[in-house]
Amino acid sequence: AALALDNGLARTPPMGWLHWERFLCDTDCAADPRRCVSEQLFMEMADRMAADGWRDAGYEFVCIDDCWMAPTRDRQGRLQADPKRFPNGIRKLADYVHSKGLKLGIYSDVGKKTCAGFPGSYNHYDLDAQTFASWGVDLLKFDGCNSDSLDLLAEGYKRMSLALNRTGRSIVYSCEWPFYLRPVQQPNYTEIKQYCNHWRNFYDVYDSWSSIKSILDWTALHQDTIVKIAGPGGWNDPDMALVIGNFGLSWDQSVTQMAMWAIMAAPLFMSNDLRHISPEAKCLLQNPEVIAINQDPLGQQGYQVFKDKKFQLWERPLSGRAYAVAVLNHQEIGGPQNFTFSLTFLGNGLACNPACSIQQVLPASRDWGVYSWISSLSVEVNPTGTVLLKV
C-alpha cells in the first residue's frame, strides 16, 4: 500500500471546522441540545459553512472530534455512533455534509481507549479504517492516548496509515504521533511524514492568549527541526484549532493567530460557533489574502528570523519569489510600538533585491508602495498584535 506521503492528499494545509475546543465533550443533549456533540451540531455547522461563505473561502472539512461514539463496539466489533446523539448514524451525516459540497472528518485513537474513555482502535485498525471508508469519511484525526508503549504507539500509527490507504478511499490522515513521543524521545519527522498528512507537535490550544503565545514560542524554539520537513502532503500542526470568534482573544490577538497560522503553513481548522460569530471575526477568518498565504503552493513553512524584548520578525517564502512577513509585538503592556528593520534582512538579502512592492495584509489591507533593497521599513504594531505583509 502507498504511504501517506504518496496518497495525493493535503497538497496544501487542510482547512475546515472541528468541534473540540469550543464544544469539548458535551454529551448531555437533554440539558443543552444546541451545544452537545450530536448530528444536529454538525448538520447546523455544515449548513452555515455552505451558506455563509466558509466553503467558498476554502474551509471544506466538518470534523467530529472525541465523544461521538457509543460506549461499546457493536456485535461485529465495529465502532458505532452514540444512538441517541447520532440517531441516523455517521453514514447519513456524511451524506448530508457531502450534499453541501463539504467533507466529513472523524476521530479515533491509536490506543485501547480515546482520551475521553470511548473505544479506541487498538487491534482494530483495519476494521476501523474499513468502517470509516464505508461511512464516507474524508479525514481521520488519530489521537495517541492510552497506548501501552512507544513501540505500540508507532506501530498503531503506521498500521492505521496503511489500513486507510488499503480502503481505496481518499482519507486525510491527521496524527498526534510526535506530541506523544516528545516527552520521551525526539520524533523522527522524516518517518512521520511517510505515514501522516499532518501531525500535532504541542499541547491542545486553549481560548487564551497564553496558549497562542506558548505555541508560537515552542514553534520558534524547535524550528530548526520541524520547518524543513513541512511541505505538500505533510504539515506541522501547532494544534489546528483557530479560536477566533470565541471569548479569550482580543482583536489584536485574533489577528496574531490568523497571521501566524498562515506564516506557519498550519492546517486551518476553526473551533467556534458559526451560528453565532461576529462580522469582524468572520471577515478575518475568511480573509482571502491571508488564506492565499496559508495555501501558497510552494508549501514552505515560515520561521522566526529575529526576536528581542519587544518584537518578533517571521518570514515565509512564497511562490513567485514573494515573501510573507509578520511583525509581532509580544509585549503585553503599553501602547503601539514601532519596529524598524532593513529590507536587506529578509530572505537572506534576496526578498527585496533590487526592489520590491510591499502590501499590508493585516490588520487591514493597504498598499505600501515600492521600496529599494537598501530601504528600511518602520512598522507600528499594537501590543500582542501582528502586522502581516506580503513582499
MARRODO-533655 format. One record per residue (C-alpha): residue in three letters; x, y, z; residue number from 0. Coordinates in nm, 2 decimals. Layout:
BEGIN
type, east, north, up, seq
ala, X, Y, Z, NUM
...
! end
This chain:
BEGIN
type, east, north, up, seq
ala, 0.00, 0.00, 0.00, 0
ala, 0.12, 0.35, -0.07, 1
leu, 0.23, 0.56, 0.22, 2
ala, 0.05, 0.87, 0.33, 3
leu, 0.31, 1.09, 0.16, 4
asp, 0.21, 0.93, -0.17, 5
asn, -0.17, 0.94, -0.12, 6
gly, -0.21, 1.27, -0.32, 7
leu, -0.39, 1.45, -0.03, 8
ala, -0.32, 1.77, 0.16, 9
arg, -0.11, 1.93, -0.11, 10
thr, -0.19, 2.25, 0.08, 11
pro, -0.27, 2.27, 0.46, 12
pro, -0.63, 2.13, 0.51, 13
met, -0.90, 2.38, 0.62, 14
gly, -1.22, 2.33, 0.80, 15
trp, -1.41, 2.33, 1.13, 16
leu, -1.39, 2.09, 1.43, 17
his, -1.58, 2.08, 1.75, 18
trp, -1.31, 2.02, 2.01, 19
glu, -1.20, 2.34, 2.17, 20
arg, -1.54, 2.51, 2.16, 21
phe, -1.78, 2.22, 2.23, 22
leu, -1.54, 1.98, 2.42, 23
cys, -1.71, 1.66, 2.53, 24
asp, -2.06, 1.78, 2.60, 25
thr, -2.28, 1.47, 2.57, 26
asp, -2.58, 1.59, 2.77, 27
cys, -2.82, 1.68, 2.49, 28
ala, -3.12, 1.69, 2.72, 29
ala, -2.96, 1.99, 2.91, 30
asp, -2.81, 2.16, 2.62, 31
pro, -2.93, 2.04, 2.28, 32
arg, -2.76, 2.31, 2.07, 33
arg, -2.42, 2.26, 2.22, 34
cys, -2.39, 1.89, 2.27, 35
val, -2.18, 1.67, 2.04, 36
ser, -2.45, 1.54, 1.81, 37
glu, -2.55, 1.51, 1.45, 38
gln, -2.76, 1.82, 1.49, 39
leu, -2.45, 2.02, 1.58, 40
phe, -2.26, 1.90, 1.27, 41
met, -2.55, 1.94, 1.03, 42
glu, -2.61, 2.30, 1.15, 43
met, -2.24, 2.38, 1.11, 44
ala, -2.24, 2.23, 0.76, 45
asp, -2.54, 2.45, 0.68, 46
arg, -2.36, 2.76, 0.80, 47
met, -2.04, 2.67, 0.61, 48
ala, -2.22, 2.63, 0.29, 49
ala, -2.45, 2.93, 0.32, 50
asp, -2.21, 3.19, 0.49, 51
gly, -1.91, 3.17, 0.26, 52
trp, -1.69, 2.94, 0.46, 53
arg, -1.68, 2.66, 0.20, 54
asp, -1.61, 2.91, -0.08, 55
ala, -1.33, 3.06, 0.13, 56
gly, -1.16, 2.72, 0.14, 57
tyr, -1.29, 2.56, 0.46, 58
glu, -1.40, 2.22, 0.34, 59
phe, -1.39, 1.98, 0.63, 60
val, -1.66, 1.94, 0.90, 61
cys, -1.47, 1.74, 1.17, 62
ile, -1.61, 1.53, 1.46, 63
asp, -1.36, 1.50, 1.75, 64
asp, -1.38, 1.28, 2.06, 65
cys, -1.70, 1.17, 2.23, 66
trp, -1.91, 1.08, 1.92, 67
met, -1.90, 0.71, 1.99, 68
ala, -2.13, 0.47, 2.18, 69
pro, -1.96, 0.33, 2.49, 70
thr, -1.90, -0.02, 2.33, 71
arg, -1.85, -0.16, 1.98, 72
asp, -2.13, -0.34, 1.81, 73
arg, -2.17, -0.72, 1.78, 74
gln, -1.94, -0.74, 1.48, 75
gly, -1.68, -0.55, 1.67, 76
arg, -1.73, -0.22, 1.48, 77
leu, -1.73, 0.13, 1.62, 78
gln, -2.07, 0.28, 1.64, 79
ala, -2.20, 0.63, 1.70, 80
asp, -2.40, 0.71, 2.01, 81
pro, -2.75, 0.61, 1.91, 82
lys, -2.92, 0.90, 2.10, 83
arg, -2.70, 1.18, 1.98, 84
phe, -2.64, 1.04, 1.62, 85
pro, -2.97, 0.85, 1.56, 86
asn, -2.92, 0.83, 1.19, 87
gly, -2.56, 0.71, 1.20, 88
ile, -2.24, 0.85, 1.06, 89
arg, -2.31, 0.74, 0.70, 90
lys, -2.62, 0.96, 0.69, 91
leu, -2.43, 1.25, 0.84, 92
ala, -2.16, 1.21, 0.58, 93
asp, -2.41, 1.21, 0.30, 94
tyr, -2.56, 1.53, 0.44, 95
val, -2.22, 1.70, 0.47, 96
his, -2.13, 1.59, 0.12, 97
ser, -2.46, 1.73, -0.02, 98
lys, -2.34, 2.07, 0.10, 99
gly, -2.02, 2.04, -0.10, 100
leu, -1.82, 1.97, 0.21, 101
lys, -1.62, 1.67, 0.36, 102
leu, -1.65, 1.49, 0.69, 103
gly, -1.38, 1.43, 0.94, 104
ile, -1.39, 1.18, 1.23, 105
tyr, -1.18, 1.09, 1.53, 106
ser, -1.03, 0.78, 1.68, 107
asp, -0.74, 0.68, 1.90, 108
val, -0.43, 0.46, 1.85, 109
gly, -0.48, 0.31, 2.20, 110
lys, -0.74, 0.09, 2.37, 111
lys, -0.95, 0.39, 2.46, 112
thr, -0.98, 0.75, 2.34, 113
cys, -0.87, 1.04, 2.56, 114
ala, -1.23, 1.07, 2.68, 115
gly, -1.26, 0.69, 2.75, 116
phe, -1.45, 0.57, 2.45, 117
pro, -1.34, 0.27, 2.25, 118
gly, -1.00, 0.31, 2.08, 119
ser, -0.87, 0.15, 1.76, 120
tyr, -0.60, -0.08, 1.91, 121
asn, -0.61, -0.42, 1.75, 122
his, -0.89, -0.29, 1.52, 123
tyr, -0.70, -0.07, 1.28, 124
asp, -0.81, -0.25, 0.95, 125
leu, -1.17, -0.29, 1.07, 126
asp, -1.20, 0.08, 1.18, 127
ala, -1.04, 0.20, 0.85, 128
gln, -1.29, 0.00, 0.65, 129
thr, -1.57, 0.12, 0.87, 130
phe, -1.47, 0.49, 0.82, 131
ala, -1.44, 0.44, 0.44, 132
ser, -1.78, 0.27, 0.43, 133
trp, -1.93, 0.56, 0.60, 134
gly, -1.78, 0.81, 0.35, 135
val, -1.54, 0.97, 0.59, 136
asp, -1.28, 1.20, 0.43, 137
leu, -1.04, 1.27, 0.72, 138
leu, -0.93, 1.08, 1.03, 139
lys, -0.79, 1.26, 1.34, 140
phe, -0.60, 0.98, 1.52, 141
asp, -0.52, 1.06, 1.88, 142
gly, -0.25, 0.89, 2.10, 143
cys, -0.40, 0.84, 2.44, 144
asn, -0.39, 0.50, 2.62, 145
ser, -0.12, 0.33, 2.42, 146
asp, 0.09, 0.09, 2.64, 147
ser, 0.43, 0.17, 2.49, 148
leu, 0.61, 0.39, 2.24, 149
asp, 0.66, 0.08, 2.02, 150
leu, 0.28, 0.02, 2.01, 151
leu, 0.22, 0.39, 1.95, 152
ala, 0.44, 0.39, 1.64, 153
glu, 0.31, 0.05, 1.52, 154
gly, -0.05, 0.18, 1.56, 155
tyr, 0.01, 0.50, 1.36, 156
lys, 0.18, 0.31, 1.08, 157
arg, -0.08, 0.04, 1.07, 158
met, -0.37, 0.28, 1.05, 159
ser, -0.20, 0.48, 0.77, 160
leu, -0.16, 0.17, 0.56, 161
ala, -0.51, 0.05, 0.65, 162
leu, -0.66, 0.38, 0.54, 163
asn, -0.49, 0.36, 0.20, 164
arg, -0.60, 0.00, 0.16, 165
thr, -0.96, 0.10, 0.17, 166
gly, -0.92, 0.28, -0.16, 167
arg, -1.09, 0.59, -0.03, 168
ser, -0.91, 0.92, -0.01, 169
ile, -0.89, 0.99, 0.37, 170
val, -0.66, 1.26, 0.50, 171
tyr, -0.46, 1.13, 0.80, 172
ser, -0.41, 1.36, 1.09, 173
cys, -0.17, 1.23, 1.35, 174
glu, -0.08, 1.32, 1.71, 175
trp, 0.23, 1.09, 1.69, 176
pro, 0.51, 1.34, 1.77, 177
phe, 0.32, 1.51, 2.06, 178
tyr, 0.31, 1.18, 2.24, 179
leu, 0.67, 1.09, 2.16, 180
arg, 0.83, 1.42, 2.26, 181
pro, 0.83, 1.36, 2.64, 182
val, 1.04, 1.05, 2.59, 183
gln, 1.23, 1.09, 2.26, 184
gln, 1.29, 1.31, 1.97, 185
pro, 1.04, 1.24, 1.69, 186
asn, 1.17, 1.11, 1.36, 187
tyr, 0.98, 1.36, 1.14, 188
thr, 1.10, 1.20, 0.81, 189
glu, 0.94, 0.88, 0.92, 190
ile, 0.62, 1.05, 1.05, 191
lys, 0.58, 1.23, 0.71, 192
gln, 0.59, 0.90, 0.53, 193
tyr, 0.27, 0.80, 0.72, 194
cys, 0.08, 1.11, 0.81, 195
asn, -0.06, 1.41, 0.62, 196
his, -0.03, 1.64, 0.92, 197
trp, 0.09, 1.59, 1.28, 198
arg, 0.04, 1.77, 1.60, 199
asn, 0.35, 1.88, 1.79, 200
phe, 0.22, 2.06, 2.10, 201
tyr, -0.05, 2.08, 2.36, 202
asp, -0.42, 2.15, 2.29, 203
val, -0.49, 2.51, 2.20, 204
tyr, -0.70, 2.70, 2.46, 205
asp, -0.91, 3.00, 2.41, 206
ser, -0.64, 3.23, 2.56, 207
trp, -0.35, 3.45, 2.46, 208
ser, -0.12, 3.25, 2.69, 209
ser, -0.20, 2.93, 2.48, 210
ile, -0.13, 3.11, 2.15, 211
lys, 0.19, 3.26, 2.28, 212
ser, 0.32, 2.93, 2.41, 213
ile, 0.25, 2.76, 2.07, 214
leu, 0.45, 3.03, 1.89, 215
asp, 0.73, 3.01, 2.14, 216
trp, 0.75, 2.64, 2.11, 217
thr, 0.75, 2.65, 1.73, 218
ala, 1.03, 2.91, 1.72, 219
leu, 1.24, 2.71, 1.97, 220
his, 1.21, 2.39, 1.75, 221
gln, 1.20, 2.55, 1.41, 222
asp, 1.54, 2.40, 1.30, 223
thr, 1.39, 2.05, 1.34, 224
ile, 1.04, 2.10, 1.21, 225
val, 1.03, 2.36, 0.94, 226
lys, 1.24, 2.17, 0.68, 227
ile, 1.00, 1.87, 0.69, 228
ala, 0.68, 2.05, 0.61, 229
gly, 0.56, 2.07, 0.25, 230
pro, 0.29, 1.95, 0.01, 231
gly, 0.14, 1.63, 0.15, 232
gly, 0.26, 1.67, 0.51, 233
trp, 0.23, 1.96, 0.76, 234
asn, 0.33, 2.06, 1.11, 235
asp, 0.01, 2.11, 1.32, 236
pro, 0.07, 2.36, 1.60, 237
asp, -0.27, 2.24, 1.72, 238
met, -0.51, 2.31, 1.44, 239
ala, -0.79, 2.50, 1.62, 240
leu, -0.84, 2.86, 1.53, 241
val, -1.02, 3.00, 1.84, 242
ile, -1.10, 3.33, 1.67, 243
gly, -1.46, 3.43, 1.73, 244
asn, -1.48, 3.28, 2.08, 245
phe, -1.41, 3.46, 2.41, 246
gly, -1.05, 3.46, 2.51, 247
leu, -0.86, 3.66, 2.25, 248
ser, -0.87, 4.04, 2.19, 249
trp, -0.90, 4.16, 1.84, 250
asp, -0.52, 4.21, 1.81, 251
gln, -0.46, 3.86, 1.94, 252
ser, -0.71, 3.72, 1.69, 253
val, -0.52, 3.89, 1.41, 254
thr, -0.20, 3.74, 1.55, 255
gln, -0.33, 3.39, 1.55, 256
met, -0.46, 3.42, 1.19, 257
ala, -0.14, 3.58, 1.07, 258
met, 0.09, 3.34, 1.24, 259
trp, -0.10, 3.02, 1.14, 260
ala, -0.07, 3.14, 0.79, 261
ile, 0.31, 3.20, 0.83, 262
met, 0.35, 2.85, 0.98, 263
ala, 0.16, 2.68, 0.69, 264
ala, -0.06, 2.53, 0.96, 265
pro, -0.39, 2.34, 0.90, 266
leu, -0.67, 2.59, 0.95, 267
phe, -0.95, 2.43, 1.15, 268
met, -1.18, 2.67, 1.33, 269
ser, -1.33, 2.57, 1.66, 270
asn, -1.60, 2.82, 1.72, 271
asp, -1.98, 2.86, 1.68, 272
leu, -2.05, 2.96, 1.32, 273
arg, -2.42, 3.01, 1.42, 274
his, -2.31, 3.30, 1.64, 275
ile, -2.00, 3.47, 1.51, 276
ser, -1.93, 3.84, 1.48, 277
pro, -1.89, 4.00, 1.14, 278
glu, -1.54, 4.11, 1.23, 279
ala, -1.43, 3.75, 1.32, 280
lys, -1.59, 3.62, 1.01, 281
cys, -1.41, 3.87, 0.79, 282
leu, -1.08, 3.79, 0.95, 283
leu, -1.12, 3.41, 0.91, 284
gln, -1.24, 3.45, 0.55, 285
asn, -0.97, 3.70, 0.45, 286
pro, -0.87, 3.58, 0.10, 287
glu, -0.52, 3.74, 0.12, 288
val, -0.43, 3.56, 0.44, 289
ile, -0.57, 3.23, 0.32, 290
ala, -0.37, 3.26, 0.00, 291
ile, -0.05, 3.29, 0.21, 292
asn, -0.15, 2.98, 0.41, 293
gln, -0.24, 2.79, 0.10, 294
asp, 0.06, 2.90, -0.11, 295
pro, 0.16, 2.62, -0.35, 296
leu, 0.53, 2.64, -0.27, 297
gly, 0.44, 2.48, 0.06, 298
gln, 0.73, 2.61, 0.26, 299
gln, 0.67, 2.68, 0.63, 300
gly, 0.78, 3.01, 0.77, 301
tyr, 1.02, 3.07, 1.06, 302
gln, 1.14, 3.33, 1.31, 303
val, 1.43, 3.54, 1.19, 304
phe, 1.46, 3.79, 1.48, 305
lys, 1.34, 3.84, 1.84, 306
asp, 1.42, 4.09, 2.10, 307
lys, 1.24, 4.20, 2.42, 308
lys, 0.96, 4.37, 2.22, 309
phe, 0.93, 4.22, 1.88, 310
gln, 0.94, 3.90, 1.67, 311
leu, 1.01, 3.90, 1.29, 312
trp, 0.90, 3.60, 1.09, 313
glu, 0.91, 3.53, 0.72, 314
arg, 0.77, 3.27, 0.49, 315
pro, 0.90, 3.21, 0.13, 316
leu, 0.61, 3.21, -0.12, 317
ser, 0.57, 3.12, -0.48, 318
gly, 0.67, 3.38, -0.74, 319
arg, 0.97, 3.49, -0.54, 320
ala, 0.75, 3.66, -0.28, 321
tyr, 0.77, 3.65, 0.10, 322
ala, 0.51, 3.68, 0.37, 323
val, 0.65, 3.88, 0.66, 324
ala, 0.50, 3.90, 1.01, 325
val, 0.60, 4.16, 1.28, 326
leu, 0.46, 4.06, 1.62, 327
asn, 0.47, 4.29, 1.92, 328
his, 0.48, 4.04, 2.21, 329
gln, 0.47, 4.30, 2.48, 330
glu, 0.15, 4.29, 2.70, 331
ile, 0.19, 4.64, 2.83, 332
gly, 0.18, 4.99, 2.70, 333
gly, 0.06, 5.11, 2.36, 334
pro, 0.16, 5.07, 2.00, 335
gln, 0.53, 5.04, 1.93, 336
asn, 0.74, 5.09, 1.61, 337
phe, 0.97, 4.83, 1.48, 338
thr, 1.22, 4.94, 1.21, 339
phe, 1.43, 4.70, 1.01, 340
ser, 1.63, 4.69, 0.69, 341
leu, 1.48, 4.51, 0.39, 342
thr, 1.82, 4.35, 0.33, 343
phe, 1.73, 4.14, 0.64, 344
leu, 1.46, 3.95, 0.45, 345
gly, 1.51, 3.63, 0.26, 346
asn, 1.89, 3.63, 0.32, 347
gly, 1.90, 3.95, 0.13, 348
leu, 1.71, 3.83, -0.17, 349
ala, 1.35, 3.92, -0.09, 350
cys, 1.38, 4.29, -0.20, 351
asn, 1.68, 4.28, -0.44, 352
pro, 1.70, 4.52, -0.62, 353
ala, 1.35, 4.65, -0.53, 354
cys, 1.01, 4.52, -0.41, 355
ser, 0.65, 4.61, -0.37, 356
ile, 0.50, 4.58, -0.02, 357
gln, 0.14, 4.51, 0.06, 358
gln, 0.00, 4.51, 0.41, 359
val, -0.24, 4.22, 0.46, 360
leu, -0.33, 4.25, 0.83, 361
pro, -0.47, 4.41, 1.04, 362
ala, -0.61, 4.59, 0.73, 363
ser, -0.52, 4.57, 0.36, 364
arg, -0.30, 4.86, 0.24, 365
asp, -0.06, 4.92, -0.04, 366
trp, 0.28, 5.04, 0.09, 367
gly, 0.43, 5.10, -0.25, 368
val, 0.77, 5.01, -0.39, 369
tyr, 1.10, 5.00, -0.19, 370
ser, 1.46, 4.96, -0.28, 371
trp, 1.68, 4.69, -0.15, 372
ile, 1.86, 4.93, 0.09, 373
ser, 1.54, 5.08, 0.24, 374
ser, 1.43, 5.05, 0.59, 375
leu, 1.08, 4.97, 0.69, 376
ser, 0.91, 5.11, 1.00, 377
val, 0.60, 4.91, 1.12, 378
glu, 0.37, 5.02, 1.41, 379
val, 0.22, 4.72, 1.60, 380
asn, -0.02, 4.71, 1.88, 381
pro, 0.06, 4.51, 2.20, 382
thr, 0.01, 4.13, 2.13, 383
gly, -0.08, 4.23, 1.77, 384
thr, 0.08, 4.14, 1.44, 385
val, 0.13, 4.33, 1.11, 386
leu, 0.13, 4.08, 0.82, 387
leu, 0.30, 4.20, 0.50, 388
lys, 0.35, 4.05, 0.15, 389
val, 0.68, 4.15, -0.01, 390
! end
